[in-house]
Amino acid sequence: MLKIGIVGLPNVGKSTLFNALTKASVPAENYPFCTIDPSVGVVGVPDERLERLAEFSKSEKILPAAIEFVDIAGLVKGASEGEGLGNQFLSHIREVDAILQMVRFFDDPDITHVHGDVEPVRDIEVINLELVLADQDAVSKRKERLVRDVKAGVKDAVAEEVVLTKVAQVLAAGKLARSAGLTPEEALRIKSMNLLTMKPILYCFNGKSGGHNIDEANDGRAAAAFHLVESLGASYVQVDAATEHELNDVADEDKQMFREELGVQVEGLTELIRGAYTTLGLITYFTTGPKETRAWTIPAGATAPEAGAAIHNDFKDKFIRAETVQWNVLVQDGTWGAAREKGDIRTEGKTYVVQDGDVMVFLHS
């Protein structure tokens, strides 16, 4: 299951967003909002395609894809040296697949900012620097442990030391390890270290309805923040966490009206989920039938056998072929039989690259 850690300075809306996400969780038998501890929630991913396919198949239940969100305590300057929750905070981030970095994007004198004023670029740089410093420490310690084997000419140790040196140079320049330009083979050599700055980061700019949003202030702060994120090779989403939290108590049919009244045009949580998938290079395929309609998350570019492994490892090793059709084509055709007669259902082999929105049936030995 995909695991995303929500990080940021204190008082930027992390917990509000976390509460909005978990409260908006799609009801699903296998993925209830579960409190592994108070700051961990498993959220069903909203996807209207699931509903349509479930109606098509008259499914007894719907199982969305799931994301585990972790609300990590507010990071402060000096965390890498033990300030605030320090090491506890950093160890929590090491366990996630991606980082969602919350950044305050509104002025409000009634809500204090840890640095006094609201400056998104500075806030991003403070957090990224703490992640860089933590990684510097981890790389340095790892290199020390390799010294003996490197001197002895142990092949794997020598190869790893080369990669670590490349990463150390980037970190010393204050840059994220992701910018080191590692080959897939090099990245694999240090994967077990779970370096914080090797993780994909999605930046979440938290605005406020009725507030003084920075992107409306036209004073350069928003443009500078957008430019910084772009220069980091990352992407961003904009949400209004407080409004999203409030809208959880509003009936679905009334939500759009409330959004318009509040001047919130975007469905923030949906955009955030989409942004997370894009950041991680993920897509969704479906299985559907009378018992259940289910969404499966796989990396973009996965072949049919690799996609089958999301269901069961045997589906990869014993894969024979797969039948596949785009979800909207299947629904439009009305029945499996009609889709088959029209030639819309294709038989694909081991080299087929699964597309987002495919509905699949696997045949295995």
WONOR-V300494 format. One line per field, one symbol per residue. burial: b if it has 9 or more other C-alpha atoms within 8 Angstrom, else e. Layout:
burial=???
//
This chain:
burial=eebbbbbbbbbbbbebbbbbbbbebbebeebbbeeeeebbbbbbbeeeebbbbbebbebebbbbbbbbbbbbebbbebbbebbebbbebbebbbebbbbbbbbbbbbeeeeebeeeebebbebbebbbbbbbbbbbebbbeebeebeebbeeebeebbebbebbebbbebbeeebbbbebebeeebbebbeeebbbbbbbbbbbbbbbbebbbbbeeeeebbebbbebbbeeebbbbbbbbbbbbbbbeeeeeebeebbbeeebeeebbebbbebbbebbebbbbbbbbbebbbbbbbbbebbbbbbbbbeebbbbeebbbbbbbbbebbbebbbeebbbeeebbeebbbeeebbebbbbebebe
//
